[in-house]
Amino acid sequence: MGLALEQAALTRASCDVPVGAVVVDASGVVIGAGFNEREKTHDPTAHAEVLALRAAARTTGDWHLVGCTLVVTLEPCPMCAGAILAARIPRVVFGAWDEKAGAAGSVYDILRDRRLPHRAEVFAGVLAAECAALLDDFFASRR
């Protein structure tokens, strides 16, 4: 989660919401990383998770990220949850809960929905206070 927090800090220059993500392979090696770049790239899909998944797929040469773990500072949204399942990620670790749009147990539970063909194991609240503080500071500065 420390590496995901480092990624989130990289959003400062672009005024994006500070969310960071990393994908690690089965041996614990980081194979992809990303941070929110929606404002920077004017791309509504440029969420940290999606960018980390894209980077991991480029690294491995395969979109099937079986055996990998996605670590992200904020609970994934529905779009990111769909991308995670499409990439066959079996484990997701996240920090802060997203009570407005979370899709890993707060508002929705897409990652563990039994109606879908793929599911992910979810580990929530890892370094939650640190992850939430980053977001709280960001939004406080914008008010």
Secondary structure, 3 states (H helix, E strand, C coil): CHHHHHHHHHHHHHCCCCCEEEEECCCCCEEEEEECCHHHHCCCCCCHHHHHHHHHHHHHCCCCCCCCEEEEEECCCHHHHHHHHHCCCCEEEEEECCCCCCCCCCCCCHHHCCCCCCCCEEECCCCHHHHHHHHHHHHHHHC
